[in-house]
């Protein structure tokens, strides 16, 4: 870390200029085309400097099974263009008006293993026939977050997990933490039913980067209660990278990345204009929560659009023995997306709004504190072929405003903060250079934080970030290799604040990170994976200069201005197995973090606020553990799956456990499913659960704090098991559409429990929700 006095901050405009220079350089780059002998890559035609309409081509082919029989209703997706065609009864598909370039196509249909192919389109139409192998395992077709180019889940260079649209539709999770809580290695760091943020391998807050359809979200993630303002239930899937991903995503991706991906806009090219939509509604008994959403979308030629709104409201949470005081909430949000596609490329604009109101449970059952967040964000995306290379450019804006009130009648905020962020990114995906494919990229961000409440927790600040990076991948025989490097620069200006007692300050940091992933296919269904990555995180304004009460967490938090940059070296090893009836992955990791930043109880009371003081501290650390997941279909109608994970966190400087590490957990589910039952389509029934062990490795400061909880009676971590039941089916309508019905019973045995990562565990006894029945209906029109 180096301090600079009187330095002018790097402005967001500089990032846009640099992105423009990168774009011009890309346009002037030599145009190259190579022919490869790899059977998974098809290269046809020539490169082109411009893309006139006459150069647009058609990708077509036929999807069959190993016997040559046609496979109907297969979704053939051109990943980079986000266009999809469906195979007809003869197995034929066609996608027209494709500009020259290198693309990934994914093919997926129920009952068969998904496939991924590479194709380069030049000056002629392209035919790609695909043979699918039967499989009863349900796997994601591709991942797009962990590498320069889309790959299958089996070939991902890093551990990655996906939550499907089907699962999100059935469950309709309230928070991002809840949506991902069943993934091996991921937990929910919650402050109640509506406030949950993901924990990946024991790391959360500013070490886990959240993307909304690729847009970086800031949201003052330093706060344990500051959850991301995204609507997971409205996404098509959520991809989770476990482990550092700093090469592609920079600071704050030291622990992992979560990419909430919206459905592709509808494609109107080659068909008549259309409009369709869907509506869903549900009710949960555990907190009397109704919710609903409405989506409408359509297309006319190259013009495409979608609009959606969601909302929910809830009363206080019912535990098995009492009603948890002051725990209700409500939220509303919506997204509008417009896009246009031509032979020159595509341009897409998106606007999202989200408003959350939360009551804040306190150890005082008569307290009525509350909080609210208001989030506006917009994003513009340009995808444009340049010869056989492709430029992806984006610019985003976000305004996130947080408010906290001491009680239900207060009109002036005890704490309030407004954060504005401006981001830009340019990625040039180059055509194949020998065996290599990949990208070179630039990213920039400018962020301002302003306080306007009665109390201050951190000073006002401005931060600027810029980065250059490269990421390459290649397939040679049985080997898949990926590697990359990145340079980051960050500049921070902090204003003086007399209330907090800090002078004005300037900091800057720079870091070089890298990644190497190697995957070896031992046989067709078995692969061995090794991934080594270096990550980093610069201290936030909160880490350095916090010095005030935080109403939402009932703590008084103090920063440390002498903190250094965190750096990590993470090593992953895993074995992956995928066959027609089973899929499994078992892996271990070791993450060595230098200058690990964390907060611990000081076991002191702030005299002015009467809140427990938490101090930010730093030390070298090691986190190691394992993750395992299994899917097995002994028959076509019986599906078995399970996960297990554990993380061990140790401060090696102080020779003591790291605080707030999740204990061992296992999940398990058995599901019966069929194609039809009388008039019911796709009926299913599942019985599952999770078992969480007691956390016995406590940080010494935590142990003292827990012993003092509940007026000296103390809090102690306990093991618990929750049992869940789900069922559902579809009913056809006269118009040929389906109406989906889903029912879920969580904590079916009405078990007393509290998650060790819950912030409510020392504020209320066993605040976990009791038996909760949820009913949901979804219909298209």
N, C-alpha and C positions, 0 to 999 in steps of 0.2 A: 504494500500500500504506500502511496506517495501523496503527500498533501501539496496543493498548489494554492498560493494566495493571490487574490485579485484576478483570477483567470476568468475569462468570459466563457459561458456555457456554450456547448455545441447546440445549435438550433435545429429544430425538426426540418426546416427547409433544406439544410445541407444534405439530409438523407435523401430527400426527393431528387435533388440535383445529382447525387452520386448514383442513385438508381437509374436516372436518365442516361448518365454516362455509360453505365454498364449495359443498358439496352442498346445504345449506339454502337458500343464495341462489339456486342453480340451480332448486330446486323452486319457489321463489316467483317466478321470472322470468315475464314475460308469455308467453302461448302464442300463437304466430304461425304462419300457414300462407300460402304464396304459390304461385301457379300460374306456371310458367315455360313459355316457348314453345320453348326449346331442345329439339330432337328427341331428344337423348340423355338427357333428364330427364323422368320421368313423375311427376306430382304428383296424387294422388287423395285425396279425403276431407278430414277435418277434424283439428284437433289435439285432444288429450285430456289432461286433468290426471291421470287415473288409468288403469290398464290392467286392467279386469276381464276375466275369461275370455271374456265375450261379445264383447269388442272385438278379440280375436285373429282375424287374417285369414289367408287363403290366397293365396300367390303361385304362379301357374301359367302355362303357356304352351306354345309349341311351338318347337322348334329345327329350322330348315330350311337348305338350301343355296340359292344364288341362283336355281335352277330350281324352287324350291318343294318339293323332295324332302326327306323327313324325315331328320334326322341323329340316329342312335342313339348311345347311350353317351357323350353329351356331359355333362360335369360342370358343373352349374349351382350355383354357390356363393354363398350370402348371406354376404358377407365379414364384416360386423360381428357377426353372430350365429354365425359359424363353423359353418354348416349347409350341407349339400350334397345335392342330388338328382341323379339320373342320368336322362337322357331315354330313353324306351322306343323300341321299333321304329317307332312312329309319330312320334317326335320330341317326345313330350309329357313334361312334368315337372310336379311339384307339391311345394311346401313349405308345410306347414300350421302353424297356431298361431303366427303372426307378430304381435308387438305393434306398435302404431302407431309410426311413426318413419321416418326417412330412411335408406336403405341403399344399398349398392353390390352389384351382382350381377356375377359374372364367369362367362363361359361358355368352356369349353375342351375340345377333343377333338383327337386326333391327325389330321392331314391338313387342318386348318382353322386360320385365324388366330384367336387368342383375342379375345374382345370384353368390354368393360366397360360396364355401364349403371348409371344412377342411378334409384332408385325410391323414392317416398314412399308409405307405407301409411297409410291413414286408417280410415274407418268402412265400407269396402267391400273385397271381395276384389279382387285386382289380377291382371290378365293382361298378360304381357310375352312377345310373340313375337319371336324373334331369328333373323336371317339371318346365317350364317357364310360367309365367303369362303374358298375353297380356298387352302391354303398348305402347303408342305412344310417351312417354317422352324419350328423348335421354340423358342417364346418363352414366358416366364412370363406368366401371365394378369394378375396384378396385383402391385403393390408396396405395402406398408403402412407402411414405415419412414421415407420421405423427405417425407411431407406429412401434412396434417391428415386427409385422407380417402384411401382407396385409389384408385389410378389405374393405368392401363396403364403398361408400361415405357416406351412411346414418349412418354407425356405426363408422365413424372416431372419435377418441377422441378429435380432435382439429378442428377448422374451416379450411376447405381445399377446394380449388377450382381447377378445371382442365381445361386446354385449349386443345381441341382434335386435333388429326392429321388432320382431315377433315378441321377444321377452319384454322389451320396453313397453309395448302396447298392452300386454297382459297385466303387468305390474303397475304401470304409471307411477314411477317413483317420485317422491316429493322433492328430493334433493339429489345432487350428483353423488354424494357419499353413499346414499341409500342405493342408487342405481348400480354401483360398482361393488357393493359390500360382499357379494358372493364370489368374487374373483379370487383365485389363489394369490396370496401376497398383498391383497388390498383390503383395507378396513375403513370403517366410517367413523371419523372424528366429529362427534355430534354435540350440539347444544340444545337438543330437542328434536321433535319429529320433523321439523321443516328446515333446520339448520344443520347440514351435514357436509363435510368436505372429506375427500379421499386421503387415505394414508397408504403410501406404497412402501413396503419393506421398512416400516418404522419411520418414514420421512413424510412430512406434510408441509403446509403453509408455503413459503417461498421456495421450497425445494421440489415442489410438484407443479409443473406448468400446465395450465388448463387452456385449451384452444377451443373456440367456438367456430367450427367449420374452417379451421386453419387460422383464425384471428386470435392473436395473443390477448388474454384477459389479465388485467392487473388486479383490480378489486381490493387493493391493500391486503394482500394475502398473508401478511405477517400476523394478523389477528386470528386466534384460534376459532373465534366465532364468525369470522368473515368468510362466508361461503360464496361460491361463484354464482353469479346471476345468470344461470343458464337453465333451460327447460329440457331436461334429459328425455322426457317422454315424447318430445316432438322430433327426435332425431331418428335417422335410419339405422344408425349403429354408433357405438362408442368404442374407440380403439384406445387401449392402455399399454404404454411402453413401461416395462418394469426395469428400472435401472437408468443410469445417466444417458441422456440424449443431447448433450451440450453441443455436439458438432452441428446438428441441424437446427437446434432451438436456443442455444446460448444459455445465459444465466437463468437460474430458477428451474432448469431441467436437470438438476443434479440428482434428484431422486426418481424422476420419471416424467412422462408426458401423458396427458389425457386429451384426446381429440374427439369432440362431440360433433358428429358429421350429419348434416341434414340430408334428406333425400334429394336425388338429382331432380332438377327441374324437368317437367315433361317435354318430350320431343315432338314438335309439330311438323318437322320436315317430311315431305312425302305423304302427308295425310291431311284430311279436312280439319279445319279448326274445331276445337273441342274445349269443354270445361267440365270438370268433375270435382268431387270433394268427398270428405268424410266427417263424421261427427262421433264423438265419444262422450259418455257420461258414466260416473261412478259414485259410489258411496262407501265410506269406511266407518265401521261402528266404533272403533277404539277411541276416536276423538270426534265423532259425529262430523266427518269431513265429506261434503259433496265436492265433486270436481267435474270439469268438462272442458272440451276443446272442439274447435271447428277449423277445418282446413279446406280451402278451395284453390284449385290450380287449373291451368289451361295453357294452350299454345296455339299459335297460328303462324305457320311457316317457321321462320327463325326466331320469332318473338315468343317468349316463355314467361310465365309468372306464377307466383304462389303467395297466398296470404294465410296466416294462421293466428288464432287467439287461444289462450288457455287461461284457466282460473281455478282456484280452490280456496276454501275457507274451512277452518276447523275450530272446535271448542277445546277445552282443556283435555289433556290426555288422561285416559282411564288406566290405572295400573291394576293389578289383581286385587289390591287391598284398599286403595284410596284414589281420589282424583288429584292429579298433579296440578298444583295451583299455578295460575298465571302462565299457562303453556299454550294458549291458542295462537292462531296465526291466520293470515290470508295473503294471497298473492295473485297477481294477474300479469299477463304478458302477451306479446305478440311479435310476429316477424312478417315482413313483406319483402319479397324478392322479385326482381325483374331482370331479364336477361335477353340478349340478342345474339344469335349465332349466324355467321356467314362463312363463306369460303376463306375469308381473311383471318378467322378466329372467332372469339366470343368475348363479350363484355357483360358482366353481371354486377348488379348493385343490390345491397341488402341492408335493411334497417331493422333493428331489434330493440324492443322496449320491455323492461321488466320492473315490477314494483313489488316489494315484499314488506309486510308488516308482521312483526314478531313480538309477543309478550316474553319478558325475560324472567324466568324462574329464579328466585333468590332463596337463600336459606331462611329468610323471613317470609313466612307463608302469607303475610298480609301485604307484602310489597307488590307494587303494580308497575314496575319499570317496563319500558317497551323500546323497541328499535325499529328502524325502517331503512330500506335501501331503495334507491331509484337509479336505474341504469339505462342509459341510451348509448347505442353504438351503431355505427355504420361502416360499411366496407365496400370497396370497389375492386373488382378483379378483372384482369385482362389476360387472356390466353391467346397466344398468337404464334403460328408456325413461322420460322425463319429458315427457309430451305428445309433440311431434314432435322433441324434443331427446333426447340420449342421454348418460347419465353412465357413464363408465368409471373405476372406483376400484380401486386396488391397494395392498397393503401387503406388504412383504417383509422377510425376515431372512436373514442369511448369517453363518456362522462359518467362516473360512478359517484353517487352522493350517499353518505351514510349519516343517520341521525340516531341519537339515543336520548331518551327522556327518563327522568328520575321516577316519574309516576304517571298514572293514566290521565291526570288532570293538567299536567305541565304543558305549556305552549312553547316555552323556550327550551332549546336543546341543551342538555348537560354536555353532550359531546357531538360534534358534527364535523364532517370532513368531505371535501369535494376533490376528486381526483380526475384529471383529464389526461388522456394519453393519445398520442399520434404515432402511428406505426406505418412503415412501408417495407416491402420485401420484393426482391427480384430474384428469380431463379431461372437460369439458362440451362435447359436440359439438352446436352449435346447429343448428336448422332453417334452411333457406335464407332469407337476408335479402337480398331482391332477387337479384342475380346471385351473391352470395357464400355460400360454405359454409366452415365452419371450426370452431375450438375455442378455448376459454380453459382454461388449465391451471395447476395448482399442483403443485410437487414439493418433497419434503424428505428429508433424509438425516442420520443421526447415526452416526458411526463411531468406534470405539476401537481402538487398536493397543497391544499389550502384548508386551514381550520377556521371555523366560524361559530363554534359553540361557546358556552360559558366556561368550560374547562378545556384544558389542552392536554393531550397525551404525547404528541410529537410536534416538532416545529414545522412550519411551512418549508417546502423544498422544491427543487427542480432537478430532474435527472435526464441525461442524454446518453444513448447507447448507439454504437455502430459496430458492425461485424462483417467480415468476409469469410467465406467458407467454401469447401469443395468436398464432394462425396462421390465415390465411385464404387461400382460393383461389377462382378464378372462371374460367369459360370464356365468352368473348365472341367469337362468330364463329370465326375461325381462331386466335385468341389464347387461350393459357392463362397466367394470371398467378397467382403465389403470393407472399405476403409475410407477415412476422411479426416480433415483437419479444419480448424477454425481459429480465427483471431478476433477477440472482443476487446472493446474499449468502453469504459463507463465513466461518466463525469457527474458529480453530485454537488449541488450548491444548496446549503442549508441556511435559512434566515435566523437571525438572532431572535430569542424569545425570552423576555424577562421573567414571565411566569414559570417557565421551565428551567430557567437558570443557565441556558446555553448561549454562547456567542455565535456569531455567524461563522460558517466553516465551509471549506471546499475540500473535496476528496476526489481522487480519480484512481481507477484500477484498470489493469489490462491483463489478459490471460490468453494462453494458447491451449486448446484442447484437441483431443484426437480420439479415434475409435478404430478398432480392428475387429471384424467378425469373420469367423471361419465356420462353415457348415460342411460336413462330409456325409454323403449318402452311403451308408454301409451296404444296404440293400434297398430295394424300391420302397418298402414301408418304414425303414429305420434311418434316422439321421442323428449324428453327433454334432453338438454346437459348442463353440468357444467364442466368447465375446469379451473384449477388454476395452474399457472406455475411461477416459479422463473427463471429469466434470468440474464445474466451478460455480460459485455463487458469491457475489459481492454483498457486503452488509447493507441492509436497508436503512433508511432514515430512522425507522422504529428501533432497529437493533442498536444503532449508535446513540440516539438522543432521546428516546422515550423517557418520560419522567412525570407520570400523572395517573389519575384513576381511569379505569376502563369499566364502565358500568355494565356492559354486556357480559363480561366474564367475572364480575365482582372481584377484581384484582387491582392493585396499584403496581404499575410496571415501570422498571427502571432500565434504561439502556446502558451501553458501555462504549464510549467514544474511541476506545483504543483497539477495537476489533480489527482483525485481519481478514483477508479474503479466504473463504472456504475453497479447498480443492479436494478432489476425490479420485481414487483409482479403484475402479470396480471390475471384478472378474466374474463372469458367469460361465458355468458349464452345465450342459443339459443333454438328455437323450429324448428324442421324439419318435413316436411310433404312430403310424396311421395306416389302417387297413380298411377293408370293406365293412367290418363290424366293430372296430375298436380304434380309439385314439387316446394316446397317453403322452404326457410330458412330465419328466422328473428332473429337477435341476437344483443346483446350489449356487450361492453367491457369497463373495467377500467384498465388502466396500470399505476401503481405508480412507478416512476423511481427516484431512489436516485442518486444524483451526475450526472445528465443528462448533457452531453457534446454537445455543439453546437457552431456555429459561428454566429457573428452578425457584421454589419458594425460599424466601429469605428468612421465613419463620419470624417475621416482624409485622407489626400492624402500623399502617400509616396513621398518624394521629389526626390529621385533618379529615380524611375520608373514612376512617375506621375499616379500611380494606386491607387484606393480606398483601404484602409486598412480594413481587416476583422480580428477580434480577436476571438480566441477560449475561451469560458467561460464555466461555470458549475453552476448548481443549481438543486434543487429538482424539479420534474415536475410531472404532471398528464396528461395523454391523455385518453380521453373517447369518446365514440361514438357508432354508430350503423351501421349495414349492413343488407340489405335485398335483396333477389333475388327471382324471380318467373318465372316458366315456366308453360304454360297452353296450352293444345291442345283441343279447343272446338270441333274440328273435326279432322279427320286423315290428312287433307291437310292444316289446318291452325294452325300455331304455334305462340304463343304470349309469349314474355319474357321481363323482365325488372329488373333493379337493382337500388338501392339507397344507398348512404353512406354519412357519415359525421364524422369528427373527430374534437374534441375540445382539444387544447393543451395549457397548462398554466404552467408557471414557478412559482411554489408556494413559492419559496424562495424570489423572487423579486416581486411577485404579478403582473406579466405582461404576455401577451400572448407569446407563443413560436413562433419563426420565421418560415416561409415557411410551414405553415399548409394548406393542401388542403381544399377548401371550399366545401359546399354541392354540390352533383352531382346526377343526375338521368339519366339512359339510358333506351331505350325502342325500341322494334323491333317487327314487324309483318311479318311473313314469310309464303308464300304459297309454298307448295311442293307436288310433286306427284311422282308416279312410272314411268309414261311415258306420253309423249305427241307426238302423231304421231311417228316419228322415234327417238325422243329425249328420253333419259333415265334420270331419276331422275331430272327433271327440277325444278327450284326453283326461287322465286322472293321475295325480302324482302325490306321493307321500315322501316328505323329506325333513331335514332338520340340520341343526348345527350344534356342535359341542365346543365350548370355549373353556380352556383351562384357567386356573387361578394364576395371576402374575405374582411370583414370589421374589423376582429380582427388582428390588426397589432402589432408586437413588436415595442416599441417606437423607437429603433434604425433603424428598417426597415422603419418606417414612415418618419423619417428625410431623410434617403437615397433616398426613392422614390420621395420625394418632390424636390430633387435636380437633378433628372434625366432629360435628354433631355435639357440640358442647362438651367435648372431652370423651365422649363415648367411643369415638374413633370410626374410621372407615377401613374395611379390609376387603381386598379383592376376593371374589368367590367364583368357583366354577359353576357353569350352568349349561343346560341343554334346552333348546327350543324346537318344537315339532310344528311343521307346517303342512297344510293340505291345499291342493289346488285342483280345479276341474274346469272344463269348458268345452264348447262346441260351437259350430256355425250352423245357421239355418239359411237356406237359399230363399231368395225373394222371387216374385213373379217377373222382375226385370232382369233376372240372371245374376244379380249380385248376392253377396253373402252378408249376413248380420252375425257378428261374433259376440258370444257371451262368455265371460270369464268370471270365476268365483275363487276366492282365496280365503283361507283361515290360517292366520299367523298366530304363533304361540297358542296352539290349539289346547294345550293342557293348562293354560292360564298360570304360567310359571312366574314367580317373582324373580327379577333379574336386573342387572345393570351392566352395560358394556364398560370394560375398563377404560376405554378411550372417551367415554361420555364426560362432558364437563359438569354434568349434573350429579355425578356420583357422590360428591361431598356436600351437595346442597339439599338433596332430598333422598330419603331411603328407597332404594330399589325403584328408580323412576322409569324403568322400562315399561313399554305399553303392554297391557294384558291381552287377553284373547281379542283378536281383531278380525272381523269378517268384512270382506270387501267384495262388492258386486260391480260388474262393469259390462257395458254394452257398447259396441263399436259398429257403425254402419257406414257404407259407402253410398254415394249417389252421383 
